Amino acid sequence: MRLVLDEMHAPSVAASLVEQGWDVEAVAASRDLRGMSDEDLLSWAARDERAVVTENIVDFARIAADWVAEGRVHQGLVFTNPKRFNRATIAYPGNLIGALREFLADPPALGSSAVWWL
């Protein structure tokens, strides 16, 4: 499974996972992806066969529902809880790195347009 981390997540999360052998991009570390709309990010991720990791549940859930209605598919959404992965705490980003490492090491059943929660 390949991932792209939405802009709110630290690029160090992706860097750490890449060092561990996973294929993870960070929006915040890419000039081409930074500032991209959520719709465009999901389109880019679908073309690049990546699931989007985001805590922007409201917008991505709406976009994903629109895609389903239109018959479009994406590689998946991994929703993160801002209370569990609070960027203002000392535990972040280590706690997100650990959770994503576990997720990648033993991913749930794959399917087009799947949604997972961390």
Secondary structure, DSSP 8 states (H G I E B T S, - for coil): --EEE-TTS-HHHHHHHHHTT--EEEGGG-TTTTT--HHHHHHHHHHTT-EEEES-HHHHHHHHHHHHHHT---S-EEE--TTTT-TTSTTTTHHHHHHHHHHHHS-----TT-EEE-
